[in-house]
């Protein structure tokens, strides 16, 4: 059995012995501590209105199962009739793309299995559009806070580079 420091009181332990600190949201593993949050938006294929109350209950259950089997924690899930907003937390070893692929593939398969009427509405055989929106979420800092932090390091701050965010 793994021993955890007293600082982990108030943590939730997963089956893989990963700790989720309930107070500050950090994931604590044996060699690292991280806080990676993403806002993910996934539209249903053809932007069809498929998120009924029954489908939303199924989606919540599936997301709970994903949280148990993968290092993905669903902080918040919100839906409209044709798309879903996920606020998710994961670990550095999971790329944002891997998080999206895991969520979209598992939810699609299980929603189709549980709700054949949804599959009839989406005659192409796909539940989600191929696209999605993902953004990092900063709990403790935004660009201005980070800039101020960097400027206050050391004796004298000297900006050596500044650029605008670019689309690739």
Phi, psi and omega per residue, in radians:
X1 nan 2.427 -3.107
X2 -1.438 2.423 3.095
X3 -1.678 2.380 3.098
X4 -2.058 2.553 -3.133
X5 -1.156 2.809 3.136
X6 -1.033 -0.423 -3.139
X7 -1.100 -0.227 -3.102
X8 -1.620 0.143 3.044
X9 -1.103 2.317 -3.063
X10 1.615 0.194 3.119
X11 -1.733 2.742 3.047
X12 -1.838 2.251 -3.109
X13 -1.779 2.234 3.073
X14 -1.483 2.996 3.139
X15 -1.096 -0.476 3.123
X16 -1.569 0.245 3.112
X17 1.219 0.280 3.004
X18 -1.321 2.426 3.112
X19 -1.785 2.378 2.964
X20 -1.919 1.968 3.133
X21 -1.306 2.012 -3.054
X22 -1.265 -0.363 -3.104
X23 -1.423 -0.813 -3.062
X24 -2.022 0.006 3.048
X25 1.435 0.004 -3.128
X26 -1.263 2.600 2.982
X27 -1.712 2.217 -3.094
X28 -1.993 2.068 3.084
X29 -2.013 3.118 -3.062
X30 -1.102 -0.549 -3.067
X31 -2.051 -0.038 -3.124
X32 -2.725 2.901 3.088
X33 -2.354 2.272 -3.068
X34 -2.494 2.802 3.054
X35 -2.499 1.564 -3.135
X36 -1.979 1.998 -3.120
X37 -2.078 2.421 3.122
X38 -2.255 2.529 2.949
X39 -1.815 2.112 -3.073
X40 -2.132 2.289 3.075
X41 -2.092 2.181 -3.131
X42 -2.171 2.004 3.067
X43 -1.469 2.562 3.026
X44 -1.215 2.646 3.140
X45 -0.955 2.401 -3.117
X46 1.051 0.238 -3.084
X47 0.910 0.651 3.128
X48 -1.288 2.600 3.103
X49 -1.403 1.589 -3.077
X50 -2.031 -0.147 -3.054
X51 -1.584 1.337 3.038
X52 -1.360 3.029 3.106
X53 -1.038 -0.677 -3.140
X54 -1.144 -0.749 3.130
X55 -1.166 -0.651 3.113
X56 -1.107 -0.691 3.094
X57 -1.109 -0.762 3.102
X58 -1.099 -0.772 3.134
X59 -1.030 -0.775 3.126
X60 -1.068 -0.761 3.123
X61 -1.089 -0.765 3.133
X62 -1.101 -0.746 3.136
X63 -1.111 -0.645 3.052
X64 -1.068 -0.730 3.108
X65 -1.135 -0.703 3.102
X66 -1.074 -0.766 3.129
X67 -1.024 -0.634 -3.122
X68 -1.269 -0.625 -3.044
X69 -1.696 -0.267 -3.097
X70 -2.280 2.876 3.114
X71 -1.540 1.036 3.110
X72 -2.300 2.136 3.141
X73 -1.954 2.187 3.124
X74 -1.552 1.926 -3.133
X75 -1.415 -0.680 -3.090
X76 -2.678 2.457 3.046
X77 -2.315 2.225 3.086
X78 -2.353 2.496 -3.116
X79 -2.270 2.692 2.921
X80 -2.013 -3.078 -3.092
X81 -1.157 -0.493 -3.026
X82 -2.140 0.100 3.100
X83 -2.767 2.889 -3.108
X84 -2.262 2.447 2.995
X85 -1.839 2.207 3.064
X86 -2.012 2.360 2.903
X87 -1.895 1.971 -3.026
X88 -2.178 2.657 3.090
X89 -2.116 2.447 3.115
X90 -2.553 -2.969 -3.069
X91 -1.925 2.790 -3.108
X92 -1.029 -0.472 -3.117
X93 -1.309 -0.178 3.072
X94 -1.790 2.026 3.067
X95 -1.215 2.758 3.056
X96 -0.961 -0.677 3.124
X97 -1.081 -0.719 3.123
X98 -1.134 -0.684 3.096
X99 -1.051 -0.841 -3.132
X100 -1.088 -0.839 -3.124
X101 -1.054 -0.726 -3.139
X102 -1.099 -0.863 -3.111
X103 -1.100 -0.867 -3.062
X104 -1.163 -0.715 -3.080
X105 -1.224 -0.810 -3.090
X106 -1.188 -0.761 -3.140
X107 -1.135 -0.688 -3.137
X108 -1.072 -0.870 -3.118
X109 -1.037 -0.846 -3.045
X110 -1.289 -0.582 3.078
X111 -1.169 -0.733 3.089
X112 -1.069 -0.686 3.124
X113 -1.165 -0.707 -3.075
X114 -1.449 -0.432 -3.051
X115 -2.339 1.403 -3.129
X116 -1.053 -0.444 3.118
X117 -1.121 -0.518 3.103
X118 -1.221 -0.708 3.120
X119 -1.085 -0.599 3.108
X120 -1.157 -0.633 3.113
X121 -1.221 -0.526 -3.100
X122 -1.890 1.254 -2.972
X123 -1.065 -0.195 -3.129
X124 -1.428 -0.121 3.120
X125 1.523 0.008 3.102
X126 -1.985 2.469 3.132
X127 -1.549 -0.809 -3.090
X128 -1.769 2.733 2.950
X129 -1.168 2.859 3.122
X130 -1.287 -0.395 -3.128
X131 -1.588 2.980 3.089
X132 -2.871 2.940 3.034
X133 -2.085 2.308 3.072
X134 -2.402 2.465 -3.111
X135 -2.534 2.528 3.048
X136 -1.356 2.608 3.141
X137 -2.096 2.222 3.127
X138 -1.724 2.023 3.116
X139 -1.385 -0.654 -3.037
X140 -1.869 -0.292 -3.027
X141 -2.656 2.610 2.958
X142 -2.100 -3.042 -3.065
X143 -1.030 -0.689 -3.127
X144 -1.180 -0.701 3.128
X145 -1.130 -0.747 3.139
X146 -1.148 -0.738 3.115
X147 -1.037 -0.806 3.131
X148 -1.088 -0.702 3.121
X149 -1.077 -0.826 -3.129
X150 -1.108 -0.717 -3.122
X151 -1.119 -0.486 -3.077
X152 -1.671 0.211 3.089
X153 -1.567 2.416 3.087
X154 1.304 -2.913 -3.056
X155 -1.472 -0.768 -3.069
X156 -2.419 2.139 3.128
X157 -1.416 2.362 3.054
X158 -2.364 2.033 3.125
X159 -1.280 2.164 3.139
X160 -1.887 -0.174 3.091
X161 -2.861 2.487 2.996
X162 -2.618 2.380 -3.123
X163 -2.542 2.816 3.030
X164 -1.478 2.670 3.000
X165 -1.125 2.464 -3.122
X166 -2.184 2.641 3.017
X167 -1.528 2.361 -3.121
X168 -1.676 nan nan
